[in-house]
Amino acid sequence: MGFYSKYILPKVIDLACGSKIMTRQRARVVPQASGTVVEIGVGTGLNLGHYDAVRVRQVTGIDPCTTSLAMARARATSLPVAITLAQGSAEALPCAANSADTVVSTYTLCTVPRPERALAEVYRVLKPGGRFLFCEHVASPHMRVSAWQDRLNGVWGRCFGGCNINRNVARLVCDAGFEIGEHVSEDIAGEMVFIRHQSAGWARKPAL
């Protein structure tokens, strides 16, 4: 990991992903978490303040970047929820199988090199009947925008830590074996055009 990726990029992403628009999106999704929670791509901890201490027993946040985790630890110190932060990859979660009631991902699956592998790990870690909460920017349904997303995806990723702007997250979630419970796919007013279309909702790991 180079100097930019380790020390500069986490602060850039913290600023960009801490916008009022993205904060509103997080506030729609994260408070639904309950029980034992695993958050993939916890980053600088922008979700941590949205967990409901009455509903949540424990949050384990996973992220590959030590700089981001240090920023997340600073945010976690004053919160009423029990939070553990650990370095790791969404593609190989350091969590036992069938151990989480909820897994949370916000603006994370866009950066994972192999999202199919990450979702397989989410499936493994969730208890039967457990829920996967997600909020992600996705490929636009508008043809002109989606064409530009495809053209710019490589350059965008090099600037923003491997972020992909043309993924279909809902399809990836379904292909991983989850049952979609609630899913809203919409343009978010005020957001930059290439990340304006976003998917938010939850999916369930089938019960035994």
Biotite code that builds the C-alpha atoms (Angstrom):
import biotite.structure as struc

atoms = struc.array([
    struc.Atom([0.000, 0.000, 0.000], chain_id="A", res_id=1, res_name="MET", atom_name="CA", element="C"),
    struc.Atom([1.563, 3.307, -1.138], chain_id="A", res_id=2, res_name="GLY", atom_name="CA", element="C"),
    struc.Atom([1.775, 6.590, 0.740], chain_id="A", res_id=3, res_name="PHE", atom_name="CA", element="C"),
    struc.Atom([-1.292, 8.054, -1.012], chain_id="A", res_id=4, res_name="TYR", atom_name="CA", element="C"),
    struc.Atom([-3.429, 4.956, -0.402], chain_id="A", res_id=5, res_name="SER", atom_name="CA", element="C"),
    struc.Atom([-2.383, 4.606, 3.223], chain_id="A", res_id=6, res_name="LYS", atom_name="CA", element="C"),
    struc.Atom([-2.305, 8.196, 4.467], chain_id="A", res_id=7, res_name="TYR", atom_name="CA", element="C"),
    struc.Atom([-4.089, 10.533, 2.044], chain_id="A", res_id=8, res_name="ILE", atom_name="CA", element="C"),
    struc.Atom([-6.888, 8.452, 0.520], chain_id="A", res_id=9, res_name="LEU", atom_name="CA", element="C"),
    struc.Atom([-8.580, 7.569, 3.862], chain_id="A", res_id=10, res_name="PRO", atom_name="CA", element="C"),
    struc.Atom([-8.984, 11.276, 4.636], chain_id="A", res_id=11, res_name="LYS", atom_name="CA", element="C"),
    struc.Atom([-10.270, 12.021, 1.133], chain_id="A", res_id=12, res_name="VAL", atom_name="CA", element="C"),
    struc.Atom([-12.822, 9.213, 1.378], chain_id="A", res_id=13, res_name="ILE", atom_name="CA", element="C"),
    struc.Atom([-13.805, 10.243, 4.902], chain_id="A", res_id=14, res_name="ASP", atom_name="CA", element="C"),
    struc.Atom([-14.586, 13.739, 3.618], chain_id="A", res_id=15, res_name="LEU", atom_name="CA", element="C"),
    struc.Atom([-16.413, 12.583, 0.491], chain_id="A", res_id=16, res_name="ALA", atom_name="CA", element="C"),
    struc.Atom([-18.393, 9.786, 2.177], chain_id="A", res_id=17, res_name="CYS", atom_name="CA", element="C"),
    struc.Atom([-19.223, 11.982, 5.145], chain_id="A", res_id=18, res_name="GLY", atom_name="CA", element="C"),
    struc.Atom([-21.364, 14.284, 3.004], chain_id="A", res_id=19, res_name="SER", atom_name="CA", element="C"),
    struc.Atom([-24.861, 15.188, 4.168], chain_id="A", res_id=20, res_name="LYS", atom_name="CA", element="C"),
    struc.Atom([-26.385, 13.137, 1.362], chain_id="A", res_id=21, res_name="ILE", atom_name="CA", element="C"),
    struc.Atom([-24.475, 9.952, 2.202], chain_id="A", res_id=22, res_name="MET", atom_name="CA", element="C"),
    struc.Atom([-25.072, 10.511, 5.911], chain_id="A", res_id=23, res_name="THR", atom_name="CA", element="C"),
    struc.Atom([-28.825, 10.548, 5.258], chain_id="A", res_id=24, res_name="ARG", atom_name="CA", element="C"),
    struc.Atom([-28.494, 7.281, 3.348], chain_id="A", res_id=25, res_name="GLN", atom_name="CA", element="C"),
    struc.Atom([-26.565, 5.682, 6.208], chain_id="A", res_id=26, res_name="ARG", atom_name="CA", element="C"),
    struc.Atom([-29.222, 6.854, 8.650], chain_id="A", res_id=27, res_name="ALA", atom_name="CA", element="C"),
    struc.Atom([-31.866, 5.000, 6.623], chain_id="A", res_id=28, res_name="ARG", atom_name="CA", element="C"),
    struc.Atom([-30.068, 1.664, 6.751], chain_id="A", res_id=29, res_name="VAL", atom_name="CA", element="C"),
    struc.Atom([-27.704, 1.254, 9.710], chain_id="A", res_id=30, res_name="VAL", atom_name="CA", element="C"),
    struc.Atom([-30.246, 1.705, 12.578], chain_id="A", res_id=31, res_name="PRO", atom_name="CA", element="C"),
    struc.Atom([-32.021, -1.441, 11.334], chain_id="A", res_id=32, res_name="GLN", atom_name="CA", element="C"),
    struc.Atom([-29.082, -3.575, 12.518], chain_id="A", res_id=33, res_name="ALA", atom_name="CA", element="C"),
    struc.Atom([-29.666, -5.777, 15.547], chain_id="A", res_id=34, res_name="SER", atom_name="CA", element="C"),
    struc.Atom([-27.969, -8.389, 17.707], chain_id="A", res_id=35, res_name="GLY", atom_name="CA", element="C"),
    struc.Atom([-24.377, -9.303, 16.892], chain_id="A", res_id=36, res_name="THR", atom_name="CA", element="C"),
    struc.Atom([-23.258, -7.170, 13.950], chain_id="A", res_id=37, res_name="VAL", atom_name="CA", element="C"),
    struc.Atom([-20.361, -7.404, 11.510], chain_id="A", res_id=38, res_name="VAL", atom_name="CA", element="C"),
    struc.Atom([-19.650, -4.355, 9.370], chain_id="A", res_id=39, res_name="GLU", atom_name="CA", element="C"),
    struc.Atom([-17.512, -4.903, 6.288], chain_id="A", res_id=40, res_name="ILE", atom_name="CA", element="C"),
    struc.Atom([-15.466, -1.947, 5.090], chain_id="A", res_id=41, res_name="GLY", atom_name="CA", element="C"),
    struc.Atom([-15.985, -0.030, 8.317], chain_id="A", res_id=42, res_name="VAL", atom_name="CA", element="C"),
    struc.Atom([-13.448, 2.496, 7.029], chain_id="A", res_id=43, res_name="GLY", atom_name="CA", element="C"),
    struc.Atom([-13.143, 5.598, 9.202], chain_id="A", res_id=44, res_name="THR", atom_name="CA", element="C"),
    struc.Atom([-16.232, 4.692, 11.222], chain_id="A", res_id=45, res_name="GLY", atom_name="CA", element="C"),
    struc.Atom([-18.844, 6.896, 9.584], chain_id="A", res_id=46, res_name="LEU", atom_name="CA", element="C"),
    struc.Atom([-21.572, 4.338, 10.379], chain_id="A", res_id=47, res_name="ASN", atom_name="CA", element="C"),
    struc.Atom([-20.711, 3.812, 14.022], chain_id="A", res_id=48, res_name="LEU", atom_name="CA", element="C"),
    struc.Atom([-22.830, 6.640, 15.392], chain_id="A", res_id=49, res_name="GLY", atom_name="CA", element="C"),
    struc.Atom([-25.923, 5.299, 13.619], chain_id="A", res_id=50, res_name="HIS", atom_name="CA", element="C"),
    struc.Atom([-26.126, 1.979, 15.480], chain_id="A", res_id=51, res_name="TYR", atom_name="CA", element="C"),
    struc.Atom([-28.995, 1.692, 17.953], chain_id="A", res_id=52, res_name="ASP", atom_name="CA", element="C"),
    struc.Atom([-27.550, 0.723, 21.348], chain_id="A", res_id=53, res_name="ALA", atom_name="CA", element="C"),
    struc.Atom([-30.907, -0.781, 22.373], chain_id="A", res_id=54, res_name="VAL", atom_name="CA", element="C"),
    struc.Atom([-31.031, -3.133, 19.388], chain_id="A", res_id=55, res_name="ARG", atom_name="CA", element="C"),
    struc.Atom([-27.333, -3.949, 18.945], chain_id="A", res_id=56, res_name="VAL", atom_name="CA", element="C"),
    struc.Atom([-25.299, -6.132, 21.289], chain_id="A", res_id=57, res_name="ARG", atom_name="CA", element="C"),
    struc.Atom([-21.885, -5.915, 19.626], chain_id="A", res_id=58, res_name="GLN", atom_name="CA", element="C"),
    struc.Atom([-20.396, -4.456, 16.433], chain_id="A", res_id=59, res_name="VAL", atom_name="CA", element="C"),
    struc.Atom([-17.268, -5.896, 14.830], chain_id="A", res_id=60, res_name="THR", atom_name="CA", element="C"),
    struc.Atom([-15.911, -3.580, 12.149], chain_id="A", res_id=61, res_name="GLY", atom_name="CA", element="C"),
    struc.Atom([-13.525, -4.979, 9.532], chain_id="A", res_id=62, res_name="ILE", atom_name="CA", element="C"),
    struc.Atom([-11.310, -2.942, 7.210], chain_id="A", res_id=63, res_name="ASP", atom_name="CA", element="C"),
    struc.Atom([-7.980, -3.556, 5.426], chain_id="A", res_id=64, res_name="PRO", atom_name="CA", element="C"),
    struc.Atom([-6.581, -0.039, 6.046], chain_id="A", res_id=65, res_name="CYS", atom_name="CA", element="C"),
    struc.Atom([-4.879, 0.638, 9.392], chain_id="A", res_id=66, res_name="THR", atom_name="CA", element="C"),
    struc.Atom([-5.092, 4.408, 8.907], chain_id="A", res_id=67, res_name="THR", atom_name="CA", element="C"),
    struc.Atom([-8.857, 4.231, 8.448], chain_id="A", res_id=68, res_name="SER", atom_name="CA", element="C"),
    struc.Atom([-9.187, 1.968, 11.476], chain_id="A", res_id=69, res_name="LEU", atom_name="CA", element="C"),
    struc.Atom([-7.284, 4.465, 13.624], chain_id="A", res_id=70, res_name="ALA", atom_name="CA", element="C"),
    struc.Atom([-9.785, 7.143, 12.621], chain_id="A", res_id=71, res_name="MET", atom_name="CA", element="C"),
    struc.Atom([-12.655, 4.746, 13.369], chain_id="A", res_id=72, res_name="ALA", atom_name="CA", element="C"),
    struc.Atom([-11.269, 4.007, 16.841], chain_id="A", res_id=73, res_name="ARG", atom_name="CA", element="C"),
    struc.Atom([-11.272, 7.711, 17.634], chain_id="A", res_id=74, res_name="ALA", atom_name="CA", element="C"),
    struc.Atom([-14.959, 7.875, 16.651], chain_id="A", res_id=75, res_name="ARG", atom_name="CA", element="C"),
    struc.Atom([-15.850, 4.746, 18.621], chain_id="A", res_id=76, res_name="ALA", atom_name="CA", element="C"),
    struc.Atom([-14.537, 5.907, 22.001], chain_id="A", res_id=77, res_name="THR", atom_name="CA", element="C"),
    struc.Atom([-17.560, 8.045, 22.913], chain_id="A", res_id=78, res_name="SER", atom_name="CA", element="C"),
    struc.Atom([-20.298, 5.723, 21.647], chain_id="A", res_id=79, res_name="LEU", atom_name="CA", element="C"),
    struc.Atom([-22.646, 3.594, 23.803], chain_id="A", res_id=80, res_name="PRO", atom_name="CA", element="C"),
    struc.Atom([-22.396, 0.515, 21.564], chain_id="A", res_id=81, res_name="VAL", atom_name="CA", element="C"),
    struc.Atom([-19.736, -2.168, 22.198], chain_id="A", res_id=82, res_name="ALA", atom_name="CA", element="C"),
    struc.Atom([-17.424, -1.897, 19.176], chain_id="A", res_id=83, res_name="ILE", atom_name="CA", element="C"),
    struc.Atom([-14.446, -4.030, 18.146], chain_id="A", res_id=84, res_name="THR", atom_name="CA", element="C"),
    struc.Atom([-12.334, -3.009, 15.156], chain_id="A", res_id=85, res_name="LEU", atom_name="CA", element="C"),
    struc.Atom([-10.027, -5.360, 13.296], chain_id="A", res_id=86, res_name="ALA", atom_name="CA", element="C"),
    struc.Atom([-7.874, -5.326, 10.192], chain_id="A", res_id=87, res_name="GLN", atom_name="CA", element="C"),
    struc.Atom([-9.070, -7.748, 7.550], chain_id="A", res_id=88, res_name="GLY", atom_name="CA", element="C"),
    struc.Atom([-10.572, -8.222, 4.128], chain_id="A", res_id=89, res_name="SER", atom_name="CA", element="C"),
    struc.Atom([-14.240, -8.564, 3.197], chain_id="A", res_id=90, res_name="ALA", atom_name="CA", element="C"),
    struc.Atom([-13.136, -11.456, 0.993], chain_id="A", res_id=91, res_name="GLU", atom_name="CA", element="C"),
    struc.Atom([-11.801, -13.405, 3.990], chain_id="A", res_id=92, res_name="ALA", atom_name="CA", element="C"),
    struc.Atom([-13.633, -12.255, 7.098], chain_id="A", res_id=93, res_name="LEU", atom_name="CA", element="C"),
    struc.Atom([-11.990, -13.133, 10.433], chain_id="A", res_id=94, res_name="PRO", atom_name="CA", element="C"),
    struc.Atom([-15.352, -14.268, 11.820], chain_id="A", res_id=95, res_name="CYS", atom_name="CA", element="C"),
    struc.Atom([-16.837, -17.646, 12.602], chain_id="A", res_id=96, res_name="ALA", atom_name="CA", element="C"),
    struc.Atom([-19.517, -19.153, 10.395], chain_id="A", res_id=97, res_name="ALA", atom_name="CA", element="C"),
    struc.Atom([-23.125, -18.542, 11.464], chain_id="A", res_id=98, res_name="ASN", atom_name="CA", element="C"),
    struc.Atom([-22.014, -16.021, 14.095], chain_id="A", res_id=99, res_name="SER", atom_name="CA", element="C"),
    struc.Atom([-23.696, -12.734, 13.094], chain_id="A", res_id=100, res_name="ALA", atom_name="CA", element="C"),
    struc.Atom([-27.318, -11.639, 13.256], chain_id="A", res_id=101, res_name="ASP", atom_name="CA", element="C"),
    struc.Atom([-26.632, -8.731, 10.894], chain_id="A", res_id=102, res_name="THR", atom_name="CA", element="C"),
    struc.Atom([-23.934, -7.802, 8.399], chain_id="A", res_id=103, res_name="VAL", atom_name="CA", element="C"),
    struc.Atom([-23.738, -4.180, 7.229], chain_id="A", res_id=104, res_name="VAL", atom_name="CA", element="C"),
    struc.Atom([-22.156, -2.765, 4.069], chain_id="A", res_id=105, res_name="SER", atom_name="CA", element="C"),
    struc.Atom([-22.401, 0.886, 3.073], chain_id="A", res_id=106, res_name="THR", atom_name="CA", element="C"),
    struc.Atom([-20.421, 2.191, 0.098], chain_id="A", res_id=107, res_name="TYR", atom_name="CA", element="C"),
    struc.Atom([-18.076, -0.793, 0.390], chain_id="A", res_id=108, res_name="THR", atom_name="CA", element="C"),
    struc.Atom([-18.912, -3.363, -2.284], chain_id="A", res_id=109, res_name="LEU", atom_name="CA", element="C"),
    struc.Atom([-17.847, -0.861, -4.931], chain_id="A", res_id=110, res_name="CYS", atom_name="CA", element="C"),
    struc.Atom([-14.224, -1.118, -3.758], chain_id="A", res_id=111, res_name="THR", atom_name="CA", element="C"),
    struc.Atom([-13.930, -4.863, -3.126], chain_id="A", res_id=112, res_name="VAL", atom_name="CA", element="C"),
    struc.Atom([-11.931, -6.495, -5.961], chain_id="A", res_id=113, res_name="PRO", atom_name="CA", element="C"),
    struc.Atom([-14.076, -9.642, -5.876], chain_id="A", res_id=114, res_name="ARG", atom_name="CA", element="C"),
    struc.Atom([-17.545, -8.682, -4.615], chain_id="A", res_id=115, res_name="PRO", atom_name="CA", element="C"),
    struc.Atom([-18.841, -12.197, -5.268], chain_id="A", res_id=116, res_name="GLU", atom_name="CA", element="C"),
    struc.Atom([-16.265, -13.562, -2.828], chain_id="A", res_id=117, res_name="ARG", atom_name="CA", element="C"),
    struc.Atom([-17.116, -10.886, -0.254], chain_id="A", res_id=118, res_name="ALA", atom_name="CA", element="C"),
    struc.Atom([-20.820, -11.739, -0.453], chain_id="A", res_id=119, res_name="LEU", atom_name="CA", element="C"),
    struc.Atom([-20.020, -15.434, -0.094], chain_id="A", res_id=120, res_name="ALA", atom_name="CA", element="C"),
    struc.Atom([-18.200, -14.505, 3.130], chain_id="A", res_id=121, res_name="GLU", atom_name="CA", element="C"),
    struc.Atom([-21.171, -12.437, 4.305], chain_id="A", res_id=122, res_name="VAL", atom_name="CA", element="C"),
    struc.Atom([-23.398, -15.444, 3.647], chain_id="A", res_id=123, res_name="TYR", atom_name="CA", element="C"),
    struc.Atom([-21.035, -17.721, 5.581], chain_id="A", res_id=124, res_name="ARG", atom_name="CA", element="C"),
    struc.Atom([-20.828, -15.428, 8.611], chain_id="A", res_id=125, res_name="VAL", atom_name="CA", element="C"),
    struc.Atom([-24.561, -14.738, 8.907], chain_id="A", res_id=126, res_name="LEU", atom_name="CA", element="C"),
    struc.Atom([-26.766, -17.010, 10.989], chain_id="A", res_id=127, res_name="LYS", atom_name="CA", element="C"),
    struc.Atom([-29.617, -18.678, 9.082], chain_id="A", res_id=128, res_name="PRO", atom_name="CA", element="C"),
    struc.Atom([-32.334, -16.039, 8.880], chain_id="A", res_id=129, res_name="GLY", atom_name="CA", element="C"),
    struc.Atom([-29.786, -13.261, 9.485], chain_id="A", res_id=130, res_name="GLY", atom_name="CA", element="C"),
    struc.Atom([-29.971, -10.017, 7.542], chain_id="A", res_id=131, res_name="ARG", atom_name="CA", element="C"),
    struc.Atom([-27.540, -8.241, 5.233], chain_id="A", res_id=132, res_name="PHE", atom_name="CA", element="C"),
    struc.Atom([-28.094, -4.470, 5.223], chain_id="A", res_id=133, res_name="LEU", atom_name="CA", element="C"),
    struc.Atom([-26.629, -2.577, 2.292], chain_id="A", res_id=134, res_name="PHE", atom_name="CA", element="C"),
    struc.Atom([-26.411, 0.884, 0.786], chain_id="A", res_id=135, res_name="CYS", atom_name="CA", element="C"),
    struc.Atom([-24.296, 1.313, -2.338], chain_id="A", res_id=136, res_name="GLU", atom_name="CA", element="C"),
    struc.Atom([-23.981, 3.519, -5.404], chain_id="A", res_id=137, res_name="HIS", atom_name="CA", element="C"),
    struc.Atom([-24.612, 1.398, -8.489], chain_id="A", res_id=138, res_name="VAL", atom_name="CA", element="C"),
    struc.Atom([-24.809, 1.343, -12.270], chain_id="A", res_id=139, res_name="ALA", atom_name="CA", element="C"),
    struc.Atom([-27.317, 3.881, -13.521], chain_id="A", res_id=140, res_name="SER", atom_name="CA", element="C"),
    struc.Atom([-30.427, 2.675, -15.403], chain_id="A", res_id=141, res_name="PRO", atom_name="CA", element="C"),
    struc.Atom([-30.060, 5.714, -17.650], chain_id="A", res_id=142, res_name="HIS", atom_name="CA", element="C"),
    struc.Atom([-28.193, 4.587, -20.766], chain_id="A", res_id=143, res_name="MET", atom_name="CA", element="C"),
    struc.Atom([-26.175, 7.753, -21.343], chain_id="A", res_id=144, res_name="ARG", atom_name="CA", element="C"),
    struc.Atom([-24.996, 7.858, -17.728], chain_id="A", res_id=145, res_name="VAL", atom_name="CA", element="C"),
    struc.Atom([-24.211, 4.154, -17.595], chain_id="A", res_id=146, res_name="SER", atom_name="CA", element="C"),
    struc.Atom([-22.174, 4.440, -20.804], chain_id="A", res_id=147, res_name="ALA", atom_name="CA", element="C"),
    struc.Atom([-20.053, 7.150, -19.200], chain_id="A", res_id=148, res_name="TRP", atom_name="CA", element="C"),
    struc.Atom([-19.752, 5.085, -16.016], chain_id="A", res_id=149, res_name="GLN", atom_name="CA", element="C"),
    struc.Atom([-18.268, 2.268, -18.092], chain_id="A", res_id=150, res_name="ASP", atom_name="CA", element="C"),
    struc.Atom([-15.869, 4.641, -19.849], chain_id="A", res_id=151, res_name="ARG", atom_name="CA", element="C"),
    struc.Atom([-14.652, 6.318, -16.678], chain_id="A", res_id=152, res_name="LEU", atom_name="CA", element="C"),
    struc.Atom([-14.652, 3.336, -14.328], chain_id="A", res_id=153, res_name="ASN", atom_name="CA", element="C"),
    struc.Atom([-10.935, 2.580, -14.583], chain_id="A", res_id=154, res_name="GLY", atom_name="CA", element="C"),
    struc.Atom([-9.800, 6.171, -14.058], chain_id="A", res_id=155, res_name="VAL", atom_name="CA", element="C"),
    struc.Atom([-12.296, 6.659, -11.243], chain_id="A", res_id=156, res_name="TRP", atom_name="CA", element="C"),
    struc.Atom([-11.003, 3.556, -9.490], chain_id="A", res_id=157, res_name="GLY", atom_name="CA", element="C"),
    struc.Atom([-7.396, 4.692, -9.671], chain_id="A", res_id=158, res_name="ARG", atom_name="CA", element="C"),
    struc.Atom([-8.343, 8.007, -8.044], chain_id="A", res_id=159, res_name="CYS", atom_name="CA", element="C"),
    struc.Atom([-10.657, 6.618, -5.367], chain_id="A", res_id=160, res_name="PHE", atom_name="CA", element="C"),
    struc.Atom([-9.120, 3.451, -3.976], chain_id="A", res_id=161, res_name="GLY", atom_name="CA", element="C"),
    struc.Atom([-10.454, 0.932, -6.484], chain_id="A", res_id=162, res_name="GLY", atom_name="CA", element="C"),
    struc.Atom([-14.029, 2.228, -6.395], chain_id="A", res_id=163, res_name="CYS", atom_name="CA", element="C"),
    struc.Atom([-16.227, 0.891, -9.226], chain_id="A", res_id=164, res_name="ASN", atom_name="CA", element="C"),
    struc.Atom([-19.138, 3.021, -10.412], chain_id="A", res_id=165, res_name="ILE", atom_name="CA", element="C"),
    struc.Atom([-20.846, 0.492, -12.682], chain_id="A", res_id=166, res_name="ASN", atom_name="CA", element="C"),
    struc.Atom([-21.754, -2.477, -10.498], chain_id="A", res_id=167, res_name="ARG", atom_name="CA", element="C"),
    struc.Atom([-25.244, -3.979, -10.072], chain_id="A", res_id=168, res_name="ASN", atom_name="CA", element="C"),
    struc.Atom([-25.279, -4.684, -6.352], chain_id="A", res_id=169, res_name="VAL", atom_name="CA", element="C"),
    struc.Atom([-28.824, -6.059, -6.135], chain_id="A", res_id=170, res_name="ALA", atom_name="CA", element="C"),
    struc.Atom([-28.011, -8.676, -8.762], chain_id="A", res_id=171, res_name="ARG", atom_name="CA", element="C"),
    struc.Atom([-24.791, -9.609, -6.954], chain_id="A", res_id=172, res_name="LEU", atom_name="CA", element="C"),
    struc.Atom([-26.718, -10.025, -3.696], chain_id="A", res_id=173, res_name="VAL", atom_name="CA", element="C"),
    struc.Atom([-29.325, -12.261, -5.324], chain_id="A", res_id=174, res_name="CYS", atom_name="CA", element="C"),
    struc.Atom([-26.662, -14.317, -7.105], chain_id="A", res_id=175, res_name="ASP", atom_name="CA", element="C"),
    struc.Atom([-24.995, -14.936, -3.727], chain_id="A", res_id=176, res_name="ALA", atom_name="CA", element="C"),
    struc.Atom([-28.100, -16.785, -2.530], chain_id="A", res_id=177, res_name="GLY", atom_name="CA", element="C"),
    struc.Atom([-29.789, -14.088, -0.470], chain_id="A", res_id=178, res_name="PHE", atom_name="CA", element="C"),
    struc.Atom([-33.513, -13.394, -0.455], chain_id="A", res_id=179, res_name="GLU", atom_name="CA", element="C"),
    struc.Atom([-34.177, -9.692, -1.032], chain_id="A", res_id=180, res_name="ILE", atom_name="CA", element="C"),
    struc.Atom([-36.562, -8.406, 1.609], chain_id="A", res_id=181, res_name="GLY", atom_name="CA", element="C"),
    struc.Atom([-36.588, -4.711, 0.832], chain_id="A", res_id=182, res_name="GLU", atom_name="CA", element="C"),
    struc.Atom([-34.784, -2.853, -1.922], chain_id="A", res_id=183, res_name="HIS", atom_name="CA", element="C"),
    struc.Atom([-35.016, 0.748, -3.092], chain_id="A", res_id=184, res_name="VAL", atom_name="CA", element="C"),
    struc.Atom([-33.107, 1.690, -6.246], chain_id="A", res_id=185, res_name="SER", atom_name="CA", element="C"),
    struc.Atom([-33.292, 5.398, -7.008], chain_id="A", res_id=186, res_name="GLU", atom_name="CA", element="C"),
    struc.Atom([-31.516, 8.554, -8.081], chain_id="A", res_id=187, res_name="ASP", atom_name="CA", element="C"),
    struc.Atom([-30.433, 10.567, -5.050], chain_id="A", res_id=188, res_name="ILE", atom_name="CA", element="C"),
    struc.Atom([-31.030, 14.274, -5.574], chain_id="A", res_id=189, res_name="ALA", atom_name="CA", element="C"),
    struc.Atom([-27.947, 16.430, -5.184], chain_id="A", res_id=190, res_name="GLY", atom_name="CA", element="C"),
    struc.Atom([-25.432, 13.599, -5.599], chain_id="A", res_id=191, res_name="GLU", atom_name="CA", element="C"),
    struc.Atom([-22.748, 13.608, -8.290], chain_id="A", res_id=192, res_name="MET", atom_name="CA", element="C"),
    struc.Atom([-24.137, 12.141, -11.512], chain_id="A", res_id=193, res_name="VAL", atom_name="CA", element="C"),
    struc.Atom([-21.818, 9.112, -11.640], chain_id="A", res_id=194, res_name="PHE", atom_name="CA", element="C"),
    struc.Atom([-22.807, 7.951, -8.139], chain_id="A", res_id=195, res_name="ILE", atom_name="CA", element="C"),
    struc.Atom([-26.321, 9.383, -8.114], chain_id="A", res_id=196, res_name="ARG", atom_name="CA", element="C"),
    struc.Atom([-28.139, 6.083, -8.603], chain_id="A", res_id=197, res_name="HIS", atom_name="CA", element="C"),
    struc.Atom([-28.054, 4.107, -5.362], chain_id="A", res_id=198, res_name="GLN", atom_name="CA", element="C"),
    struc.Atom([-29.422, 0.856, -3.970], chain_id="A", res_id=199, res_name="SER", atom_name="CA", element="C"),
    struc.Atom([-30.399, 0.486, -0.337], chain_id="A", res_id=200, res_name="ALA", atom_name="CA", element="C"),
    struc.Atom([-32.217, -2.228, 1.538], chain_id="A", res_id=201, res_name="GLY", atom_name="CA", element="C"),
    struc.Atom([-31.818, -5.579, 3.172], chain_id="A", res_id=202, res_name="TRP", atom_name="CA", element="C"),
    struc.Atom([-31.612, -9.231, 2.211], chain_id="A", res_id=203, res_name="ALA", atom_name="CA", element="C"),
    struc.Atom([-31.943, -12.375, 4.288], chain_id="A", res_id=204, res_name="ARG", atom_name="CA", element="C"),
    struc.Atom([-29.911, -15.552, 4.431], chain_id="A", res_id=205, res_name="LYS", atom_name="CA", element="C"),
    struc.Atom([-32.499, -18.303, 4.082], chain_id="A", res_id=206, res_name="PRO", atom_name="CA", element="C"),
    struc.Atom([-33.400, -20.020, 7.350], chain_id="A", res_id=207, res_name="ALA", atom_name="CA", element="C"),
    struc.Atom([-32.685, -23.726, 7.689], chain_id="A", res_id=208, res_name="LEU", atom_name="CA", element="C"),
])
